[in-house]
């Protein structure tokens, strides 16, 4: 399998670590009247840890801050940075599905994962200078908790041997820092069930580790409100989506990201994606311990990736698929709980007991992933060609049959396939570990509204949860300020505030209010994506127009 783009390792982390200077300089800009012409970060946060380094950074022609402006390559005016009230802003990141290669990837084979248009949305609202608290509000899971900024364990996180900066590479958690957070996590949601408390504390630990690693005591008070349209616990990368939202928001507040803007070079945009991704991976480590890094890489960069882990003593190789098409997808949640460890153990037991049977199945799954990769990467690939879509769909159907032969399907997954096949609107397979969880269907031209309604009735009758979504969409995005133009023509647009965001009713309400563009809510102006900026020459050698 030949390489496409660049290889990202350890959850999308590049093979180099950028320094706070060199070719990684940001443009001079300022925030004024809720606009950000070249970057979104004109609002400056005083950082007492960084202030000690300012003189040397300025002397060495590195990044500096002066009068609310970022200055590059010239002496800074020696005056304190101003701190205008930051406007509310939003970040967003997608969920993901495994398209090909489940279980085979455990044994060194390739798998392909792609972004879906179900997303998490984070609204960041600054408080007045006198309000020295940070608050997490995740109403979809019933989490709300506040901390006094001064009470957090800054002394531990700011030790010279512990302190991290936005350009640092962090590939493991520091046990001492994790321990320092525990008193501030143990008080969260005391009246909840043990399972819900664990979910709340995991989310809070990801936030606090990033906040304490990157921020300082001088960080302004803020409310971080998150809504998500991604089902939790369904193998769709919901935690990675949240980690990407948190990482990008904090980095934006720290003035360490440039763009996205239409004139941004693709190389610069990719550097911002890598920076967000590396800190999102830190958040994933807080939640999962030893994540593969695939979920956060897809949530950050969007589109799709091929990943492979030949040696578990080494990080996986992750290859972005820039040419992955946007395709209509039906996602159905069985609402059947499952254990990834149990399903992996099933395959391991079969492989041990019947190696001559299991190994060829795993090899065949690998060939399916490789065939899909070669088709999508071909110079003449056309996502609008029904024959090409049929080939991708046939590969999905074969992949599912092989997974079923390994014993990781479930009666509910097979029932969903029966219903889809009865209406004849696409190709269906399980996604993720199996044993329950979710099924995905690549839709064909017969997926008309009337046929989809027939299928919806069949699925509803058996308690399944259906989502019409898109495969292969954008990665992390930002809405700065939190104002949307929804095609109404209203001058000034609609400002998104805490009340509107909290009162959005369910998944449809969130999508209608702030969605990046799904179904009936396609006309969006305001969201920007690093994965969309800069001219790009595709596999056919044609320069594509700038979008986003």
C-alpha positions as CSV (number, residue, x, y, z in Angstrom):
1,X,0.0,0.0,0.0
2,X,1.6,3.2,-1.1
3,X,1.7,6.3,1.1
4,X,-0.7,9.3,0.7
5,X,0.2,12.6,2.1
6,X,2.2,12.3,5.3
7,X,2.4,9.6,8.0
8,X,1.2,10.8,11.4
9,X,2.2,8.7,14.4
10,X,1.0,8.5,18.0
11,X,-2.4,9.7,17.3
12,X,-1.5,12.0,14.4
13,X,1.7,13.3,16.1
14,X,4.2,14.3,13.5
15,X,7.8,12.9,13.4
16,X,9.1,16.4,14.3
17,X,8.3,18.7,17.1
18,X,7.8,22.4,16.1
19,X,9.5,25.0,18.2
20,X,8.1,28.3,19.2
21,X,9.8,30.1,16.3
22,X,11.5,29.2,13.0
23,X,9.1,28.5,10.2
24,X,6.1,28.2,12.6
25,X,5.4,31.9,12.9
26,X,2.0,33.4,13.1
27,X,0.8,36.6,11.4
28,X,0.5,40.0,13.1
29,X,-3.1,40.6,13.9
30,X,-5.5,42.0,16.4
31,X,-9.0,41.5,17.5
32,X,-11.4,44.4,17.0
33,X,-15.1,44.5,16.9
34,X,-15.6,40.8,16.8
35,X,-13.5,40.3,13.7
36,X,-10.4,38.3,13.1
37,X,-9.1,38.9,9.5
38,X,-6.2,36.5,9.5
39,X,-6.4,34.5,12.7
40,X,-9.0,34.0,15.3
41,X,-6.9,34.9,18.3
42,X,-6.5,38.6,18.8
43,X,-7.6,38.3,22.4
44,X,-4.5,37.8,24.5
45,X,-4.4,36.0,27.8
46,X,-1.7,37.1,30.2
47,X,0.4,34.1,31.2
48,X,2.7,34.6,34.2
49,X,4.8,31.6,33.2
50,X,5.3,32.9,29.7
51,X,5.9,36.5,30.9
52,X,9.3,35.4,32.3
53,X,10.3,34.2,28.9
54,X,9.0,37.2,26.9
55,X,12.2,39.2,26.9
56,X,14.2,36.3,25.6
57,X,11.6,35.3,23.1
58,X,11.5,38.9,21.7
59,X,15.3,39.1,21.7
60,X,15.5,35.8,19.8
61,X,13.1,37.0,17.2
62,X,10.4,34.6,18.3
63,X,6.7,35.1,19.0
64,X,5.9,38.1,21.2
65,X,2.8,40.0,22.4
66,X,2.4,43.7,22.6
67,X,-0.6,46.0,22.8
68,X,-3.0,43.1,21.9
69,X,-1.0,42.4,18.8
70,X,1.2,39.4,18.0
71,X,4.6,40.6,16.7
72,X,7.1,38.7,14.7
73,X,10.6,39.6,13.8
74,X,10.7,43.1,15.3
75,X,11.3,44.6,18.7
76,X,8.1,44.7,20.8
77,X,6.8,47.9,22.3
78,X,7.3,47.5,26.0
79,X,3.8,47.8,27.3
80,X,1.4,45.4,28.9
81,X,-1.0,43.5,26.7
82,X,-4.5,44.7,26.7
83,X,-7.3,42.2,27.4
84,X,-10.6,43.1,25.7
85,X,-13.5,40.9,26.6
86,X,-13.3,37.8,24.4
87,X,-16.4,37.2,22.3
88,X,-18.2,33.9,22.7
89,X,-16.8,31.4,20.2
90,X,-17.3,27.8,19.3
91,X,-15.3,24.8,18.2
92,X,-16.6,21.6,16.7
93,X,-15.3,18.1,15.8
94,X,-16.8,15.0,14.2
95,X,-17.3,11.5,15.3
96,X,-16.0,8.5,13.3
97,X,-16.8,5.1,12.1
98,X,-14.6,2.2,11.1
99,X,-15.4,1.6,7.4
100,X,-13.1,-1.4,6.8
101,X,-10.8,-3.6,8.8
102,X,-12.2,-4.2,12.3
103,X,-10.5,-6.9,14.3
104,X,-8.0,-7.6,11.6
105,X,-6.2,-4.4,12.7
106,X,-5.5,-6.1,16.1
107,X,-3.3,-8.5,14.2
108,X,-1.2,-6.0,12.3
109,X,-3.5,-5.5,9.3
110,X,-4.8,-2.2,8.0
111,X,-8.1,-0.6,8.8
112,X,-9.8,2.5,7.5
113,X,-11.7,5.0,9.6
114,X,-13.7,8.1,8.4
115,X,-15.3,11.1,9.9
116,X,-19.1,11.4,10.1
117,X,-21.2,14.5,10.2
118,X,-22.5,13.8,13.7
119,X,-20.4,16.2,15.8
120,X,-19.7,17.7,19.2
121,X,-20.0,21.5,19.6
122,X,-18.3,23.5,22.4
123,X,-19.3,27.1,23.3
124,X,-16.8,29.1,25.2
125,X,-18.1,32.2,27.1
126,X,-15.7,34.5,28.9
127,X,-16.7,35.8,32.4
128,X,-15.9,39.2,33.8
129,X,-12.5,39.8,35.4
130,X,-13.9,39.5,38.9
131,X,-15.4,36.0,38.2
132,X,-12.4,33.8,38.8
133,X,-14.0,30.4,38.0
134,X,-14.1,27.9,35.2
135,X,-17.2,25.9,34.6
136,X,-17.9,22.7,32.6
137,X,-21.4,22.3,31.3
138,X,-22.2,19.1,29.5
139,X,-26.0,19.0,29.7
140,X,-26.4,15.9,27.5
141,X,-24.7,13.8,30.2
142,X,-25.9,15.9,33.2
143,X,-22.5,17.3,34.0
144,X,-22.0,20.7,35.5
145,X,-19.1,21.6,37.8
146,X,-17.1,24.8,38.6
147,X,-13.6,25.3,40.0
148,X,-12.0,28.4,41.5
149,X,-9.0,29.0,39.2
150,X,-6.8,29.9,42.2
151,X,-7.6,26.6,43.9
152,X,-6.3,24.4,41.1
153,X,-2.8,22.7,41.5
154,X,-0.8,25.2,39.5
155,X,2.3,24.8,41.7
156,X,2.5,21.2,40.6
157,X,1.9,21.7,36.9
158,X,4.2,24.7,36.7
159,X,7.3,23.0,38.1
160,X,10.1,23.5,35.6
161,X,10.3,19.7,35.1
162,X,6.6,19.5,34.6
163,X,5.5,22.6,32.7
164,X,4.4,22.0,29.1
165,X,3.9,24.4,26.3
166,X,1.7,24.3,23.2
167,X,4.5,23.1,21.0
168,X,5.5,20.2,23.3
169,X,5.1,16.6,22.4
170,X,3.3,14.7,25.2
171,X,3.0,10.9,24.6
172,X,2.3,9.9,28.2
173,X,0.6,11.3,31.2
174,X,2.7,12.4,34.2
175,X,1.5,10.3,37.3
176,X,2.3,13.2,39.6
177,X,0.1,15.6,37.6
178,X,-2.7,13.1,37.4
179,X,-2.5,12.6,41.2
180,X,-2.6,16.4,41.8
181,X,-5.9,16.6,39.9
182,X,-7.7,13.9,42.0
183,X,-9.0,16.1,44.8
184,X,-10.5,18.3,42.2
185,X,-12.1,15.4,40.3
186,X,-13.4,13.4,43.3
187,X,-15.9,16.1,44.2
188,X,-17.7,15.9,40.9
189,X,-21.3,14.6,40.7
190,X,-21.3,13.0,44.2
191,X,-25.0,12.0,43.9
192,X,-24.7,10.3,40.6
193,X,-24.4,6.5,40.0
194,X,-20.9,5.1,40.0
195,X,-21.1,4.7,36.2
196,X,-22.2,8.3,35.6
197,X,-19.6,9.7,38.0
198,X,-16.9,7.9,36.1
199,X,-18.1,9.3,32.8
200,X,-18.2,12.8,34.3
201,X,-14.8,12.5,35.9
202,X,-13.2,11.2,32.8
203,X,-14.5,14.2,30.8
204,X,-13.4,16.6,33.5
205,X,-10.0,15.0,33.8
206,X,-9.3,15.5,30.0
207,X,-10.3,19.2,30.4
208,X,-8.3,19.8,33.6
209,X,-5.1,18.2,32.3
210,X,-5.2,20.3,29.2
211,X,-6.2,23.5,31.0
212,X,-3.5,23.1,33.7
213,X,-0.8,22.0,31.2
214,X,-1.4,24.9,28.8
215,X,-2.9,27.7,31.0
216,X,-1.8,29.6,34.0
217,X,-3.3,31.2,37.2
218,X,-4.0,34.4,35.1
219,X,-6.3,32.5,32.8
220,X,-9.7,34.3,32.6
221,X,-12.9,32.8,34.0
222,X,-14.9,31.0,31.4
223,X,-17.8,28.7,30.9
224,X,-17.3,25.7,28.6
225,X,-20.6,24.3,27.4
226,X,-20.7,21.2,25.2
227,X,-23.5,19.7,23.2
228,X,-23.1,16.6,21.1
229,X,-25.1,14.8,18.4
230,X,-22.9,11.7,18.7
231,X,-24.3,8.7,20.6
232,X,-22.1,7.9,23.6
233,X,-20.7,4.4,24.0
234,X,-21.6,3.3,20.5
235,X,-18.0,3.1,19.2
236,X,-18.3,6.4,17.3
237,X,-15.5,8.4,18.8
238,X,-17.5,10.7,21.0
239,X,-14.8,11.1,23.6
240,X,-12.2,12.0,20.9
241,X,-14.6,14.5,19.4
242,X,-14.9,16.2,22.8
243,X,-11.1,16.1,23.4
244,X,-10.6,17.8,20.0
245,X,-13.1,20.5,20.9
246,X,-11.4,21.2,24.2
247,X,-7.9,21.2,22.8
248,X,-8.7,23.6,19.9
249,X,-10.6,25.9,22.2
250,X,-7.8,26.2,24.8
251,X,-5.2,26.6,22.1
252,X,-7.3,29.3,20.4
253,X,-7.6,31.2,23.8
254,X,-3.8,31.0,24.2
255,X,-3.3,32.6,20.8
256,X,-1.3,29.7,19.5
257,X,-3.3,28.8,16.4
258,X,-3.5,30.7,13.1
259,X,-6.4,30.6,10.7
260,X,-8.4,29.0,9.4
261,X,-8.7,31.6,6.6
262,X,-9.0,31.3,2.8
263,X,-5.4,32.5,2.1
264,X,-3.8,30.2,4.6
265,X,-1.1,27.9,3.0
266,X,-2.0,24.2,3.3
267,X,1.2,23.5,5.1
268,X,0.4,26.0,7.7
269,X,-3.1,24.7,8.1
270,X,-1.8,21.2,8.6
271,X,0.6,22.4,11.3
272,X,-2.4,23.8,13.2
273,X,-4.2,20.4,12.8
274,X,-1.2,18.6,14.1
275,X,-1.0,20.9,17.1
276,X,-4.7,20.5,18.0
277,X,-4.4,16.7,17.5
278,X,-1.4,16.2,19.8
279,X,-3.2,17.8,22.7
280,X,-6.5,16.0,21.9
281,X,-4.5,12.8,22.2
282,X,-3.5,13.9,25.7
283,X,-7.2,14.3,26.5
284,X,-7.8,10.8,25.1
285,X,-5.1,9.4,27.3
286,X,-6.9,10.9,30.3
287,X,-10.1,9.1,29.3
288,X,-8.9,5.8,27.9
289,X,-5.4,5.3,29.3
290,X,-3.8,3.9,26.1
291,X,-5.7,5.0,23.1
292,X,-4.6,4.2,19.5
293,X,-4.8,7.9,18.5
294,X,-7.0,7.0,15.5
295,X,-10.2,8.6,16.8
296,X,-8.7,11.9,17.7
297,X,-6.8,12.0,14.4
298,X,-10.0,11.5,12.4
299,X,-11.8,14.0,14.6
300,X,-9.1,16.6,14.0
301,X,-8.3,16.2,10.3
302,X,-11.6,14.9,9.1
303,X,-12.0,12.9,5.8
304,X,-10.5,9.4,6.5
305,X,-7.3,7.6,7.5
306,X,-5.8,4.2,7.0
307,X,-4.0,3.0,10.1
308,X,-1.9,0.0,10.9
309,X,0.0,-1.2,13.9
310,X,2.4,-4.0,13.1
311,X,4.2,-3.9,16.5
312,X,2.5,-3.0,19.7
313,X,5.7,-1.7,21.2
314,X,5.5,1.1,18.5
315,X,2.8,3.6,17.8
316,X,0.5,3.0,14.8
317,X,1.2,4.4,11.4
318,X,-1.7,6.7,10.4
319,X,-2.0,7.8,6.8
320,X,-4.6,10.6,6.0
321,X,-6.8,10.0,2.9
322,X,-7.2,13.5,1.5
323,X,-9.3,12.3,-1.4
324,X,-11.8,10.4,0.6
325,X,-15.3,11.4,-0.8
326,X,-18.3,12.7,1.1
327,X,-20.8,9.9,0.8
328,X,-24.4,9.5,2.2
329,X,-24.5,7.2,5.2
330,X,-27.2,5.7,7.4
331,X,-26.0,4.9,10.9
332,X,-28.2,2.7,13.2
333,X,-27.6,2.3,16.9
334,X,-28.7,-1.1,18.1
335,X,-28.8,0.2,21.7
336,X,-27.3,-3.2,22.5
337,X,-24.4,-2.7,25.0
338,X,-21.2,-4.5,24.1
339,X,-17.7,-5.0,25.4
340,X,-14.8,-4.4,23.0
341,X,-12.6,-6.7,25.2
342,X,-15.1,-9.5,24.9
343,X,-15.4,-9.3,21.1
344,X,-11.6,-9.1,20.7
345,X,-11.3,-12.2,23.0
346,X,-13.7,-14.1,20.8
347,X,-11.5,-13.6,17.7
348,X,-8.4,-14.4,19.7
349,X,-9.9,-17.7,20.9
350,X,-11.0,-18.6,17.3
351,X,-7.5,-17.8,16.0
352,X,-5.9,-20.0,18.6
353,X,-8.3,-22.9,18.2
354,X,-8.7,-22.7,14.4
355,X,-5.7,-20.8,13.0
356,X,-6.1,-22.3,9.5
357,X,-9.6,-20.8,9.4
358,X,-9.2,-17.6,11.2
359,X,-6.0,-16.4,9.5
360,X,-7.4,-16.5,6.0
361,X,-10.4,-14.5,7.2
362,X,-8.2,-11.8,8.7
363,X,-6.1,-11.7,5.6
364,X,-9.2,-11.3,3.4
365,X,-10.4,-8.4,5.6
366,X,-7.0,-6.8,5.1
367,X,-7.4,-7.2,1.3
368,X,-10.7,-5.5,1.5
369,X,-9.2,-2.4,3.2
370,X,-6.4,-2.4,0.6
371,X,-8.8,-2.7,-2.3
372,X,-10.9,0.3,-0.9
373,X,-7.7,2.3,-0.5
374,X,-6.5,1.6,-4.0
375,X,-9.9,2.5,-5.5
376,X,-10.2,5.8,-3.6
377,X,-6.6,6.8,-4.3
378,X,-6.8,6.1,-8.0
379,X,-6.4,9.2,-10.3
380,X,-9.7,8.4,-12.1
381,X,-11.8,7.7,-9.0
382,X,-15.2,9.4,-9.2
383,X,-17.4,9.4,-6.1
384,X,-20.4,10.3,-8.3
385,X,-19.9,7.2,-10.4
386,X,-22.5,4.6,-9.3
387,X,-20.1,1.8,-10.2
388,X,-17.4,3.1,-7.9
389,X,-19.9,3.6,-5.1
390,X,-21.2,0.0,-5.7
391,X,-17.6,-1.3,-5.4
392,X,-17.2,0.4,-2.1
393,X,-20.5,-0.9,-0.9
394,X,-19.8,-4.5,-2.0
395,X,-16.5,-4.4,-0.1
396,X,-18.5,-3.2,3.0
397,X,-20.9,-6.1,2.7
398,X,-18.2,-8.7,2.2
399,X,-16.3,-7.2,5.2
400,X,-19.4,-7.7,7.4
401,X,-19.8,-11.3,6.3
402,X,-16.2,-12.0,7.2
403,X,-16.7,-10.3,10.6
404,X,-19.8,-12.4,11.2
405,X,-17.7,-15.5,10.4
406,X,-15.4,-14.5,13.1
407,X,-18.3,-14.5,15.5
408,X,-18.5,-10.8,16.3
409,X,-21.9,-9.9,14.8
410,X,-25.1,-9.9,16.8
411,X,-28.8,-10.8,16.1
412,X,-29.7,-7.1,16.2
413,X,-27.0,-6.2,13.7
414,X,-28.2,-9.0,11.4
415,X,-31.8,-7.7,11.8
416,X,-30.8,-4.2,10.7
417,X,-29.1,-5.7,7.6
418,X,-32.3,-7.6,6.8
419,X,-34.4,-4.5,7.0
420,X,-32.0,-2.5,4.8
421,X,-31.8,-5.3,2.3
422,X,-35.6,-5.6,2.2
423,X,-35.8,-2.0,1.0
424,X,-32.7,-2.4,-1.2
425,X,-31.2,1.0,-0.4
426,X,-27.6,0.2,0.2
427,X,-24.8,-1.9,1.8
428,X,-24.7,-2.6,5.5
429,X,-22.0,-3.7,7.9
430,X,-21.2,-3.5,11.6
431,X,-18.8,-0.8,12.6
432,X,-16.3,-1.1,15.5
433,X,-16.0,-4.1,17.8
434,X,-19.4,-5.6,17.0
435,X,-21.5,-7.7,19.4
436,X,-24.0,-4.8,19.4
437,X,-23.1,-1.1,19.0
438,X,-23.8,0.4,15.6
439,X,-24.3,-0.6,11.9
440,X,-23.5,1.6,9.0
441,X,-25.2,1.6,5.5
442,X,-23.7,3.2,2.5
443,X,-26.7,4.5,0.6
444,X,-27.4,3.9,-3.1
445,X,-29.6,5.8,-5.6
446,X,-32.7,4.0,-4.4
447,X,-32.4,5.7,-1.0
448,X,-35.4,8.0,-1.8
449,X,-37.3,9.8,1.0
450,X,-40.2,7.3,0.6
451,X,-37.9,4.3,0.9
452,X,-36.1,5.8,3.9
453,X,-39.4,6.4,5.6
454,X,-40.3,2.7,5.0
455,X,-37.0,1.7,6.6
456,X,-37.4,4.1,9.5
457,X,-40.8,2.6,10.4
458,X,-39.2,-0.9,10.4
459,X,-36.3,0.2,12.6
460,X,-38.5,2.2,15.0
461,X,-40.8,-0.8,15.4
462,X,-37.9,-2.7,16.9
463,X,-36.4,0.1,19.0
464,X,-33.4,1.0,16.8
465,X,-32.1,4.5,16.6
466,X,-31.4,5.9,13.1
467,X,-29.2,8.8,12.1
468,X,-28.9,10.1,8.5
469,X,-25.3,11.4,8.2
470,X,-22.4,11.9,5.8
471,X,-19.2,10.0,5.6
472,X,-15.9,11.7,5.0
473,X,-16.6,15.3,6.1
474,X,-14.7,18.1,7.7
475,X,-12.5,17.8,10.8
476,X,-12.2,20.4,13.6
477,X,-13.8,23.7,12.9
478,X,-14.2,27.1,14.6
479,X,-16.9,29.7,14.7
480,X,-15.3,33.0,15.9
481,X,-17.3,34.9,17.1
482,X,-20.3,32.6,17.7
483,X,-22.5,34.2,15.1
484,X,-24.1,32.2,12.3
485,X,-25.6,33.3,9.0
486,X,-28.2,30.7,8.2
487,X,-29.2,31.8,4.8
488,X,-31.9,34.1,6.1
489,X,-30.3,37.2,4.8
490,X,-30.6,38.9,8.2
491,X,-27.9,41.5,8.7
492,X,-25.5,40.7,11.4
493,X,-26.5,37.0,11.7
494,X,-27.7,35.1,14.8
495,X,-25.5,35.2,17.9
496,X,-25.3,32.0,19.8
497,X,-25.4,32.5,23.6
498,X,-25.6,30.2,26.6
499,X,-29.4,30.3,26.8
500,X,-30.0,29.4,23.2
501,X,-27.3,26.7,23.2
502,X,-28.6,25.1,26.4
503,X,-32.2,25.2,25.3
504,X,-31.6,23.6,21.9
505,X,-33.9,20.5,22.0
506,X,-32.0,17.3,21.4
507,X,-29.8,16.4,18.4
508,X,-32.1,18.1,15.9
509,X,-32.3,21.3,18.0
510,X,-28.5,21.5,18.2
511,X,-28.1,20.9,14.5
512,X,-30.7,23.4,13.6
513,X,-29.1,26.1,15.9
514,X,-25.3,25.6,15.2
515,X,-24.8,22.6,12.9
516,X,-22.1,22.9,10.4
517,X,-24.4,21.8,7.6
518,X,-26.5,18.6,7.6
519,X,-29.7,17.8,5.8
520,X,-32.1,20.7,6.0
521,X,-29.5,22.9,7.6
522,X,-27.1,23.2,4.8
523,X,-26.9,27.0,4.4
524,X,-24.2,27.9,7.0
525,X,-21.9,30.8,6.9
526,X,-19.4,31.3,9.7
527,X,-17.9,27.9,10.4
528,X,-14.3,27.6,9.2
529,X,-12.2,24.4,8.9
530,X,-8.4,24.0,8.7
531,X,-9.0,20.9,6.5
532,X,-10.6,23.1,3.9
533,X,-8.1,26.0,3.5
534,X,-5.5,26.6,0.9
535,X,-5.3,25.5,-2.7
536,X,-4.9,21.8,-3.0
537,X,-3.7,19.7,-6.0
538,X,-5.7,16.5,-6.1
539,X,-4.6,13.1,-7.3
540,X,-5.5,14.1,-10.9
541,X,-3.1,17.0,-10.8
542,X,-5.9,19.6,-10.8
543,X,-5.9,22.5,-8.4
544,X,-9.1,22.5,-6.4
545,X,-10.8,25.7,-5.3
546,X,-10.5,27.1,-1.8
547,X,-13.5,26.3,0.3
548,X,-14.5,26.5,4.0
